[in-house]
Each structure stands twice: as structure tokens, then as C-alpha cells.
Amino acid sequence: MTRLAVFGSIVTIVGALTFAGMPSSEAGDPCARKDFKTTLVKNACQQGGQKAAKDAMKAFMKDKKIKDCKQCHTQLAPTYELKADGFEQFKKAGGS
């Protein structure tokens, strides 16, 4: 093998290992909220941060046939502020 081929192989391997070791910023973002009214979001945040909480809420919404996040939230990312009756709506839909 030529020196150029060996060098190319080493660069490829090092590059692959470098990118494989980098955490995904989306998956690793912690939840902005620190106090939780729901066990669903609290557990998701502890297990996988903001992405896991979003995925858990999307699954809940799909199951309960809720069409829009803004039904309960006044604003979305990064703080996901609730409307005054947002938590009550969540409980009425079957959340805990």
C-alpha cells in the first residue's frame, strides 16, 4: 500500500471515530423547566432531555387526538410555558 492510501485510511478512521463520539445536541439538550406537574414530562426529561419530553408529549397528543401544542401552551421551545388552564386540560385528557 502506498503512503497516501495508508494516510487516507487513518484520516477516515479518525474522522469517523470523532463524529461517532460527539453527542447529538438535540438529544442532549436538558429540559428548561425544573419543576414538573406531570410525571410523563418529568420522567421523559430525566431520561432523555428536551427531545424525549417532546416525543412523549407528541405520543400523548396522538393517543388523545389533540391536534396542536398551542392548545395548552402559550409558547413552545425553549420553556414551553403553559396556558392558565393547560395543566387542567392535560388532566382532563387523562394525563397524570
Biopython code that builds the backbone (N, CA, C, O; Angstrom):
import numpy as np
from Bio.PDB.StructureBuilder import StructureBuilder

atoms = [
    (1, "MET", "N", (0.833, -1.171, 0.000)),
    (1, "MET", "CA", (0.000, 0.000, 0.000)),
    (1, "MET", "C", (0.887, 1.247, 0.000)),
    (1, "MET", "O", (1.959, 1.266, 0.604)),
    (2, "THR", "N", (0.435, 2.239, -0.660)),
    (2, "THR", "CA", (1.206, 3.474, -0.702)),
    (2, "THR", "C", (0.973, 4.274, 0.569)),
    (2, "THR", "O", (0.004, 4.073, 1.301)),
    (3, "ARG", "N", (1.895, 5.179, 0.795)),
    (3, "ARG", "CA", (1.774, 6.026, 1.987)),
    (3, "ARG", "C", (0.495, 6.866, 1.940)),
    (3, "ARG", "O", (-0.141, 7.097, 2.969)),
    (4, "LEU", "N", (0.134, 7.308, 0.770)),
    (4, "LEU", "CA", (-1.070, 8.116, 0.628)),
    (4, "LEU", "C", (-2.321, 7.321, 0.985)),
    (4, "LEU", "O", (-3.234, 7.851, 1.618)),
    (5, "ALA", "N", (-2.367, 6.066, 0.587)),
    (5, "ALA", "CA", (-3.515, 5.214, 0.896)),
    (5, "ALA", "C", (-3.605, 4.951, 2.397)),
    (5, "ALA", "O", (-4.701, 4.963, 2.959)),
    (6, "VAL", "N", (-2.486, 4.717, 3.045)),
    (6, "VAL", "CA", (-2.461, 4.484, 4.492)),
    (6, "VAL", "C", (-2.905, 5.744, 5.222)),
    (6, "VAL", "O", (-3.712, 5.683, 6.149)),
    (7, "PHE", "N", (-2.372, 6.882, 4.799)),
    (7, "PHE", "CA", (-2.756, 8.158, 5.412)),
    (7, "PHE", "C", (-4.253, 8.413, 5.242)),
    (7, "PHE", "O", (-4.925, 8.848, 6.178)),
    (8, "GLY", "N", (-4.761, 8.143, 4.062)),
    (8, "GLY", "CA", (-6.194, 8.319, 3.798)),
    (8, "GLY", "C", (-7.040, 7.428, 4.678)),
    (8, "GLY", "O", (-8.078, 7.857, 5.181)),
    (9, "SER", "N", (-6.613, 6.199, 4.870)),
    (9, "SER", "CA", (-7.347, 5.268, 5.733)),
    (9, "SER", "C", (-7.347, 5.741, 7.177)),
    (9, "SER", "O", (-8.371, 5.671, 7.856)),
    (10, "ILE", "N", (-6.205, 6.222, 7.647)),
    (10, "ILE", "CA", (-6.106, 6.702, 9.028)),
    (10, "ILE", "C", (-7.000, 7.925, 9.233)),
    (10, "ILE", "O", (-7.701, 8.023, 10.240)),
    (11, "VAL", "N", (-6.973, 8.855, 8.280)),
    (11, "VAL", "CA", (-7.806, 10.052, 8.383)),
    (11, "VAL", "C", (-9.282, 9.670, 8.413)),
    (11, "VAL", "O", (-10.051, 10.240, 9.186)),
    (12, "THR", "N", (-9.680, 8.724, 7.590)),
    (12, "THR", "CA", (-11.072, 8.279, 7.549)),
    (12, "THR", "C", (-11.491, 7.664, 8.877)),
    (12, "THR", "O", (-12.574, 7.959, 9.382)),
    (13, "ILE", "N", (-10.656, 6.823, 9.437)),
    (13, "ILE", "CA", (-10.968, 6.158, 10.707)),
    (13, "ILE", "C", (-11.054, 7.178, 11.840)),
    (13, "ILE", "O", (-11.995, 7.152, 12.632)),
    (14, "VAL", "N", (-10.069, 8.074, 11.916)),
    (14, "VAL", "CA", (-10.067, 9.092, 12.973)),
    (14, "VAL", "C", (-11.294, 9.999, 12.835)),
    (14, "VAL", "O", (-11.927, 10.335, 13.836)),
    (15, "GLY", "N", (-11.627, 10.390, 11.626)),
    (15, "GLY", "CA", (-12.801, 11.232, 11.406)),
    (15, "GLY", "C", (-14.081, 10.538, 11.827)),
    (15, "GLY", "O", (-14.939, 11.145, 12.467)),
    (16, "ALA", "N", (-14.215, 9.270, 11.473)),
    (16, "ALA", "CA", (-15.418, 8.512, 11.850)),
    (16, "ALA", "C", (-15.526, 8.384, 13.358)),
    (16, "ALA", "O", (-16.612, 8.542, 13.915)),
    (17, "LEU", "N", (-14.432, 8.103, 14.019)),
    (17, "LEU", "CA", (-14.456, 7.975, 15.481)),
    (17, "LEU", "C", (-14.758, 9.311, 16.154)),
    (17, "LEU", "O", (-15.443, 9.356, 17.176)),
    (18, "THR", "N", (-14.252, 10.386, 15.587)),
    (18, "THR", "CA", (-14.512, 11.712, 16.155)),
    (18, "THR", "C", (-15.997, 12.043, 16.093)),
    (18, "THR", "O", (-16.583, 12.460, 17.092)),
    (19, "PHE", "N", (-16.608, 11.858, 14.926)),
    (19, "PHE", "CA", (-18.029, 12.187, 14.789)),
    (19, "PHE", "C", (-18.919, 11.215, 15.535)),
    (19, "PHE", "O", (-19.983, 11.606, 16.015)),
    (20, "ALA", "N", (-18.515, 9.961, 15.648)),
    (20, "ALA", "CA", (-19.318, 8.980, 16.382)),
    (20, "ALA", "C", (-19.333, 9.298, 17.870)),
    (20, "ALA", "O", (-20.308, 8.989, 18.556)),
    (21, "GLY", "N", (-18.281, 9.905, 18.372)),
    (21, "GLY", "CA", (-18.195, 10.215, 19.792)),
    (21, "GLY", "C", (-18.860, 11.509, 20.186)),
    (21, "GLY", "O", (-18.994, 11.794, 21.376)),
    (22, "MET", "N", (-19.282, 12.305, 19.212)),
    (22, "MET", "CA", (-19.917, 13.586, 19.521)),
    (22, "MET", "C", (-21.370, 13.366, 19.911)),
    (22, "MET", "O", (-22.101, 12.680, 19.196)),
    (23, "PRO", "N", (-21.800, 13.931, 21.022)),
    (23, "PRO", "CA", (-23.213, 13.797, 21.385)),
    (23, "PRO", "C", (-24.081, 14.645, 20.478)),
    (23, "PRO", "O", (-23.656, 15.698, 20.001)),
    (24, "SER", "N", (-25.288, 14.186, 20.245)),
    (24, "SER", "CA", (-26.240, 14.962, 19.458)),
    (24, "SER", "C", (-26.747, 16.104, 20.312)),
    (24, "SER", "O", (-27.206, 15.879, 21.432)),
    (25, "SER", "N", (-26.674, 17.327, 19.807)),
    (25, "SER", "CA", (-27.112, 18.467, 20.618)),
    (25, "SER", "C", (-28.616, 18.430, 20.854)),
    (25, "SER", "O", (-29.085, 18.876, 21.901)),
    (26, "GLU", "N", (-29.374, 17.909, 19.905)),
    (26, "GLU", "CA", (-30.824, 17.857, 20.079)),
    (26, "GLU", "C", (-31.197, 16.853, 21.169)),
    (26, "GLU", "O", (-32.055, 17.131, 22.007)),
    (27, "ALA", "N", (-30.553, 15.685, 21.155)),
    (27, "ALA", "CA", (-30.887, 14.652, 22.129)),
    (27, "ALA", "C", (-30.375, 15.016, 23.517)),
    (27, "ALA", "O", (-30.953, 14.595, 24.519)),
    (28, "GLY", "N", (-29.300, 15.794, 23.586)),
    (28, "GLY", "CA", (-28.697, 16.074, 24.866)),
    (28, "GLY", "C", (-29.178, 17.338, 25.543)),
    (28, "GLY", "O", (-28.788, 17.602, 26.680)),
    (29, "ASP", "N", (-30.009, 18.129, 24.888)),
    (29, "ASP", "CA", (-30.472, 19.372, 25.494)),
    (29, "ASP", "C", (-31.328, 19.062, 26.713)),
    (29, "ASP", "O", (-32.325, 18.350, 26.595)),
    (30, "PRO", "N", (-30.963, 19.576, 27.871)),
    (30, "PRO", "CA", (-31.789, 19.338, 29.056)),
    (30, "PRO", "C", (-33.080, 20.138, 28.981)),
    (30, "PRO", "O", (-33.161, 21.129, 28.255)),
    (31, "CYS", "N", (-34.058, 19.723, 29.710)),
    (31, "CYS", "CA", (-35.318, 20.455, 29.772)),
    (31, "CYS", "C", (-35.087, 21.779, 30.489)),
    (31, "CYS", "O", (-34.357, 21.832, 31.479)),
    (32, "ALA", "N", (-35.701, 22.835, 29.998)),
    (32, "ALA", "CA", (-35.555, 24.161, 30.605)),
    (32, "ALA", "C", (-36.289, 24.231, 31.936)),
    (32, "ALA", "O", (-35.841, 24.893, 32.872)),
    (33, "ARG", "N", (-37.404, 23.552, 32.007)),
    (33, "ARG", "CA", (-38.225, 23.550, 33.222)),
    (33, "ARG", "C", (-37.596, 22.617, 34.263)),
    (33, "ARG", "O", (-37.114, 21.537, 33.919)),
    (34, "LYS", "N", (-37.601, 23.021, 35.499)),
    (34, "LYS", "CA", (-37.022, 22.198, 36.573)),
    (34, "LYS", "C", (-38.080, 21.678, 37.542)),
    (34, "LYS", "O", (-37.832, 20.713, 38.264)),
    (35, "ASP", "N", (-39.251, 22.303, 37.566)),
    (35, "ASP", "CA", (-40.342, 21.802, 38.397)),
    (35, "ASP", "C", (-41.432, 21.285, 37.464)),
    (35, "ASP", "O", (-41.817, 21.956, 36.506)),
    (36, "PHE", "N", (-41.915, 20.100, 37.752)),
    (36, "PHE", "CA", (-42.842, 19.429, 36.848)),
    (36, "PHE", "C", (-44.146, 19.113, 37.559)),
    (36, "PHE", "O", (-44.152, 18.668, 38.707)),
    (37, "LYS", "N", (-45.251, 19.350, 36.860)),
    (37, "LYS", "CA", (-46.564, 18.999, 37.386)),
    (37, "LYS", "C", (-46.981, 17.614, 36.916)),
    (37, "LYS", "O", (-47.905, 17.023, 37.476)),
    (38, "THR", "N", (-46.313, 17.092, 35.898)),
    (38, "THR", "CA", (-46.701, 15.804, 35.332)),
    (38, "THR", "C", (-45.567, 14.801, 35.433)),
    (38, "THR", "O", (-44.399, 15.146, 35.253)),
    (39, "THR", "N", (-45.920, 13.562, 35.723)),
    (39, "THR", "CA", (-44.902, 12.508, 35.768)),
    (39, "THR", "C", (-44.425, 12.161, 34.363)),
    (39, "THR", "O", (-43.272, 11.770, 34.185)),
    (40, "LEU", "N", (-45.290, 12.298, 33.368)),
    (40, "LEU", "CA", (-44.919, 11.989, 31.990)),
    (40, "LEU", "C", (-43.722, 12.828, 31.552)),
    (40, "LEU", "O", (-42.724, 12.289, 31.076)),
    (41, "VAL", "N", (-43.820, 14.121, 31.709)),
    (41, "VAL", "CA", (-42.749, 15.016, 31.271)),
    (41, "VAL", "C", (-41.539, 14.916, 32.197)),
    (41, "VAL", "O", (-40.400, 14.934, 31.730)),
    (42, "LYS", "N", (-41.772, 14.813, 33.478)),
    (42, "LYS", "CA", (-40.661, 14.699, 34.428)),
    (42, "LYS", "C", (-39.795, 13.486, 34.107)),
    (42, "LYS", "O", (-38.572, 13.599, 34.028)),
    (43, "ASN", "N", (-40.424, 12.325, 33.922)),
    (43, "ASN", "CA", (-39.666, 11.112, 33.622)),
    (43, "ASN", "C", (-38.953, 11.208, 32.279)),
    (43, "ASN", "O", (-37.805, 10.780, 32.152)),
    (44, "ALA", "N", (-39.624, 11.765, 31.281)),
    (44, "ALA", "CA", (-39.005, 11.909, 29.963)),
    (44, "ALA", "C", (-37.795, 12.844, 30.030)),
    (44, "ALA", "O", (-36.762, 12.563, 29.424)),
    (45, "CYS", "N", (-37.918, 13.943, 30.756)),
    (45, "CYS", "CA", (-36.804, 14.878, 30.892)),
    (45, "CYS", "C", (-35.614, 14.233, 31.582)),
    (45, "CYS", "O", (-34.469, 14.445, 31.184)),
    (46, "GLN", "N", (-35.879, 13.458, 32.598)),
    (46, "GLN", "CA", (-34.798, 12.794, 33.316)),
    (46, "GLN", "C", (-34.106, 11.745, 32.450)),
    (46, "GLN", "O", (-32.899, 11.535, 32.570)),
    (47, "GLN", "N", (-34.858, 11.097, 31.593)),
    (47, "GLN", "CA", (-34.291, 10.022, 30.784)),
    (47, "GLN", "C", (-33.619, 10.504, 29.510)),
    (47, "GLN", "O", (-32.626, 9.917, 29.078)),
    (48, "GLY", "N", (-34.144, 11.569, 28.895)),
    (48, "GLY", "CA", (-33.583, 11.947, 27.607)),
    (48, "GLY", "C", (-33.642, 13.419, 27.264)),
    (48, "GLY", "O", (-33.450, 13.793, 26.107)),
    (49, "GLY", "N", (-33.904, 14.254, 28.242)),
    (49, "GLY", "CA", (-33.898, 15.688, 27.995)),
    (49, "GLY", "C", (-35.091, 16.168, 27.192)),
    (49, "GLY", "O", (-36.139, 15.525, 27.137)),
    (50, "GLN", "N", (-34.893, 17.324, 26.570)),
    (50, "GLN", "CA", (-35.972, 18.004, 25.877)),
    (50, "GLN", "C", (-36.548, 17.180, 24.721)),
    (50, "GLN", "O", (-37.760, 17.183, 24.503)),
    (51, "LYS", "N", (-35.698, 16.487, 23.990)),
    (51, "LYS", "CA", (-36.182, 15.681, 22.863)),
    (51, "LYS", "C", (-37.102, 14.564, 23.356)),
    (51, "LYS", "O", (-38.150, 14.317, 22.761)),
    (52, "ALA", "N", (-36.719, 13.898, 24.429)),
    (52, "ALA", "CA", (-37.553, 12.821, 24.976)),
    (52, "ALA", "C", (-38.888, 13.363, 25.484)),
    (52, "ALA", "O", (-39.925, 12.722, 25.313)),
    (53, "ALA", "N", (-38.864, 14.534, 26.105)),
    (53, "ALA", "CA", (-40.113, 15.138, 26.601)),
    (53, "ALA", "C", (-41.029, 15.495, 25.437)),
    (53, "ALA", "O", (-42.237, 15.266, 25.501)),
    (54, "LYS", "N", (-40.458, 16.054, 24.375)),
    (54, "LYS", "CA", (-41.257, 16.383, 23.194)),
    (54, "LYS", "C", (-41.867, 15.123, 22.583)),
    (54, "LYS", "O", (-43.045, 15.103, 22.224)),
    (55, "ASP", "N", (-41.058, 14.080, 22.471)),
    (55, "ASP", "CA", (-41.551, 12.819, 21.903)),
    (55, "ASP", "C", (-42.664, 12.226, 22.758)),
    (55, "ASP", "O", (-43.647, 11.707, 22.230)),
    (56, "ALA", "N", (-42.509, 12.302, 24.087)),
    (56, "ALA", "CA", (-43.526, 11.765, 24.989)),
    (56, "ALA", "C", (-44.836, 12.546, 24.857)),
    (56, "ALA", "O", (-45.915, 11.955, 24.823)),
    (57, "MET", "N", (-44.734, 13.867, 24.784)),
    (57, "MET", "CA", (-45.943, 14.682, 24.639)),
    (57, "MET", "C", (-46.601, 14.482, 23.275)),
    (57, "MET", "O", (-47.827, 14.468, 23.172)),
    (58, "LYS", "N", (-45.788, 14.328, 22.229)),
    (58, "LYS", "CA", (-46.352, 14.063, 20.893)),
    (58, "LYS", "C", (-47.114, 12.742, 20.888)),
    (58, "LYS", "O", (-48.185, 12.646, 20.289)),
    (59, "ALA", "N", (-46.566, 11.720, 21.553)),
    (59, "ALA", "CA", (-47.249, 10.427, 21.633)),
    (59, "ALA", "C", (-48.550, 10.561, 22.422)),
    (59, "ALA", "O", (-49.571, 9.987, 22.043)),
    (60, "PHE", "N", (-48.512, 11.319, 23.520)),
    (60, "PHE", "CA", (-49.709, 11.561, 24.327)),
    (60, "PHE", "C", (-50.770, 12.268, 23.489)),
    (60, "PHE", "O", (-51.938, 11.881, 23.498)),
    (61, "MET", "N", (-50.356, 13.305, 22.769)),
    (61, "MET", "CA", (-51.286, 14.066, 21.932)),
    (61, "MET", "C", (-51.911, 13.187, 20.852)),
    (61, "MET", "O", (-53.110, 13.270, 20.586)),
    (62, "LYS", "N", (-51.095, 12.355, 20.242)),
    (62, "LYS", "CA", (-51.607, 11.477, 19.186)),
    (62, "LYS", "C", (-52.628, 10.501, 19.766)),
    (62, "LYS", "O", (-53.685, 10.268, 19.181)),
    (63, "ASP", "N", (-52.295, 9.938, 20.922)),
    (63, "ASP", "CA", (-53.191, 8.981, 21.581)),
    (63, "ASP", "C", (-54.515, 9.637, 21.974)),
    (63, "ASP", "O", (-55.574, 9.019, 21.861)),
    (64, "LYS", "N", (-54.454, 10.872, 22.428)),
    (64, "LYS", "CA", (-55.647, 11.586, 22.903)),
    (64, "LYS", "C", (-56.310, 12.425, 21.807)),
    (64, "LYS", "O", (-57.297, 13.119, 22.053)),
    (65, "LYS", "N", (-55.757, 12.351, 20.606)),
    (65, "LYS", "CA", (-56.295, 13.076, 19.441)),
    (65, "LYS", "C", (-56.303, 14.596, 19.651)),
    (65, "LYS", "O", (-57.245, 15.284, 19.256)),
    (66, "ILE", "N", (-55.242, 15.103, 20.277)),
    (66, "ILE", "CA", (-55.048, 16.539, 20.448)),
    (66, "ILE", "C", (-54.225, 17.006, 19.249)),
    (66, "ILE", "O", (-53.167, 16.446, 18.963)),
    (67, "LYS", "N", (-54.705, 18.018, 18.557)),
    (67, "LYS", "CA", (-54.112, 18.399, 17.285)),
    (67, "LYS", "C", (-52.991, 19.433, 17.368)),
    (67, "LYS", "O", (-52.159, 19.496, 16.464)),
    (68, "ASP", "N", (-52.944, 20.247, 18.427)),
    (68, "ASP", "CA", (-51.985, 21.345, 18.449)),
    (68, "ASP", "C", (-51.417, 21.568, 19.845)),
    (68, "ASP", "O", (-52.162, 21.593, 20.825)),
    (69, "CYS", "N", (-50.121, 21.729, 19.937)),
    (69, "CYS", "CA", (-49.450, 22.006, 21.215)),
    (69, "CYS", "C", (-49.951, 23.304, 21.838)),
    (69, "CYS", "O", (-50.008, 23.441, 23.060)),
    (70, "LYS", "N", (-50.311, 24.253, 20.978)),
    (70, "LYS", "CA", (-50.761, 25.571, 21.458)),
    (70, "LYS", "C", (-52.125, 25.510, 22.138)),
    (70, "LYS", "O", (-52.606, 26.522, 22.649)),
    (71, "GLN", "N", (-52.747, 24.343, 22.151)),
    (71, "GLN", "CA", (-53.999, 24.204, 22.900)),
    (71, "GLN", "C", (-53.722, 24.373, 24.397)),
    (71, "GLN", "O", (-54.556, 24.915, 25.123)),
    (72, "CYS", "N", (-52.570, 23.919, 24.854)),
    (72, "CYS", "CA", (-52.220, 24.002, 26.280)),
    (72, "CYS", "C", (-51.057, 24.952, 26.571)),
    (72, "CYS", "O", (-50.907, 25.425, 27.698)),
    (73, "HIS", "N", (-50.234, 25.232, 25.552)),
    (73, "HIS", "CA", (-49.035, 26.054, 25.754)),
    (73, "HIS", "C", (-49.184, 27.432, 25.123)),
    (73, "HIS", "O", (-49.711, 27.563, 24.019)),
    (74, "THR", "N", (-48.711, 28.470, 25.838)),
    (74, "THR", "CA", (-48.690, 29.813, 25.275)),
    (74, "THR", "C", (-47.481, 30.009, 24.375)),
    (74, "THR", "O", (-47.536, 30.766, 23.406)),
    (75, "GLN", "N", (-46.388, 29.322, 24.699)),
    (75, "GLN", "CA", (-45.198, 29.363, 23.864)),
    (75, "GLN", "C", (-44.530, 28.002, 23.913)),
    (75, "GLN", "O", (-44.692, 27.250, 24.874)),
    (76, "LEU", "N", (-43.776, 27.694, 22.866)),
    (76, "LEU", "CA", (-43.098, 26.407, 22.811)),
    (76, "LEU", "C", (-41.639, 26.597, 23.206)),
    (76, "LEU", "O", (-41.357, 27.309, 24.170)),
    (77, "ALA", "N", (-40.725, 25.993, 22.504)),
    (77, "ALA", "CA", (-39.308, 25.990, 22.877)),
    (77, "ALA", "C", (-38.808, 27.384, 23.195)),
    (77, "ALA", "O", (-39.211, 28.338, 22.528)),
    (78, "PRO", "N", (-37.974, 27.534, 24.154)),
    (78, "PRO", "CA", (-37.351, 26.508, 24.973)),
    (78, "PRO", "C", (-38.060, 26.247, 26.307)),
    (78, "PRO", "O", (-37.740, 25.266, 26.978)),
    (79, "THR", "N", (-39.009, 27.094, 26.707)),
    (79, "THR", "CA", (-39.569, 26.946, 28.059)),
    (79, "THR", "C", (-40.928, 26.263, 28.108)),
    (79, "THR", "O", (-41.325, 25.776, 29.167)),
    (80, "TYR", "N", (-41.647, 26.213, 27.006)),
    (80, "TYR", "CA", (-42.950, 25.546, 26.924)),
    (80, "TYR", "C", (-43.906, 26.017, 28.021)),
    (80, "TYR", "O", (-44.456, 25.212, 28.773)),
    (81, "GLU", "N", (-44.093, 27.328, 28.096)),
    (81, "GLU", "CA", (-44.989, 27.918, 29.094)),
    (81, "GLU", "C", (-46.416, 27.431, 28.870)),
    (81, "GLU", "O", (-46.894, 27.367, 27.738)),
    (82, "LEU", "N", (-47.088, 27.088, 29.970)),
    (82, "LEU", "CA", (-48.473, 26.616, 29.903)),
    (82, "LEU", "C", (-49.457, 27.765, 29.963)),
    (82, "LEU", "O", (-49.189, 28.798, 30.575)),
    (83, "LYS", "N", (-50.598, 27.577, 29.321)),
    (83, "LYS", "CA", (-51.719, 28.492, 29.489)),
    (83, "LYS", "C", (-52.244, 28.302, 30.908)),
    (83, "LYS", "O", (-51.890, 27.330, 31.574)),
    (84, "ALA", "N", (-53.068, 29.203, 31.365)),
    (84, "ALA", "CA", (-53.614, 29.132, 32.726)),
    (84, "ALA", "C", (-54.337, 27.806, 32.968)),
    (84, "ALA", "O", (-54.288, 27.264, 34.073)),
    (85, "ASP", "N", (-55.002, 27.288, 31.948)),
    (85, "ASP", "CA", (-55.733, 26.028, 32.107)),
    (85, "ASP", "C", (-55.025, 24.845, 31.432)),
    (85, "ASP", "O", (-55.628, 23.788, 31.247)),
    (86, "GLY", "N", (-53.782, 25.015, 31.073)),
    (86, "GLY", "CA", (-53.046, 23.967, 30.363)),
    (86, "GLY", "C", (-52.932, 22.664, 31.141)),
    (86, "GLY", "O", (-53.161, 21.585, 30.593)),
    (87, "PHE", "N", (-52.582, 22.763, 32.412)),
    (87, "PHE", "CA", (-52.453, 21.557, 33.232)),
    (87, "PHE", "C", (-53.807, 20.879, 33.424)),
    (87, "PHE", "O", (-53.889, 19.650, 33.406)),
    (88, "GLU", "N", (-54.854, 21.653, 33.605)),
    (88, "GLU", "CA", (-56.198, 21.101, 33.748)),
    (88, "GLU", "C", (-56.627, 20.363, 32.476)),
    (88, "GLU", "O", (-57.245, 19.301, 32.543)),
    (89, "GLN", "N", (-56.293, 20.935, 31.325)),
    (89, "GLN", "CA", (-56.608, 20.280, 30.063)),
    (89, "GLN", "C", (-55.871, 18.950, 29.954)),
    (89, "GLN", "O", (-56.433, 17.958, 29.489)),
    (90, "PHE", "N", (-54.608, 18.934, 30.385)),
    (90, "PHE", "CA", (-53.801, 17.713, 30.376)),
    (90, "PHE", "C", (-54.453, 16.636, 31.252)),
    (90, "PHE", "O", (-54.569, 15.482, 30.837)),
    (91, "LYS", "N", (-54.872, 17.012, 32.451)),
    (91, "LYS", "CA", (-55.508, 16.063, 33.368)),
    (91, "LYS", "C", (-56.837, 15.556, 32.800)),
    (91, "LYS", "O", (-57.129, 14.363, 32.886)),
    (92, "LYS", "N", (-57.644, 16.453, 32.219)),
    (92, "LYS", "CA", (-58.919, 16.059, 31.637)),
    (92, "LYS", "C", (-58.732, 15.076, 30.482)),
    (92, "LYS", "O", (-59.584, 14.224, 30.232)),
    (93, "ALA", "N", (-57.605, 15.209, 29.784)),
    (93, "ALA", "CA", (-57.319, 14.300, 28.665)),
    (93, "ALA", "C", (-56.805, 12.955, 29.153)),
    (93, "ALA", "O", (-56.638, 12.032, 28.355)),
    (94, "GLY", "N", (-56.549, 12.830, 30.460)),
    (94, "GLY", "CA", (-56.111, 11.548, 31.012)),
    (94, "GLY", "C", (-54.679, 11.518, 31.464)),
    (94, "GLY", "O", (-54.174, 10.459, 31.835)),
    (95, "GLY", "N", (-54.000, 12.660, 31.446)),
    (95, "GLY", "CA", (-52.617, 12.711, 31.887)),
    (95, "GLY", "C", (-52.503, 12.752, 33.396)),
    (95, "GLY", "O", (-53.442, 13.117, 34.104)),
    (96, "SER", "N", (-51.322, 12.367, 33.873)),
    (96, "SER", "CA", (-51.093, 12.412, 35.331)),
    (96, "SER", "C", (-49.757, 13.075, 35.637)),
    (96, "SER", "O", (-49.385, 13.207, 36.803)),
]
sb = StructureBuilder()
sb.init_structure("model")
sb.init_model(0)
sb.init_chain("A")
sb.init_seg("    ")
for serial, (resi, resn, name, xyz) in enumerate(atoms, 1):
    if name == "N":
        sb.init_residue(resn, " ", resi, " ")
    sb.init_atom(name, np.array(xyz, "f"), 0.0, 1.0, " ", f" {name:<3s}", serial, name[0])
structure = sb.get_structure()
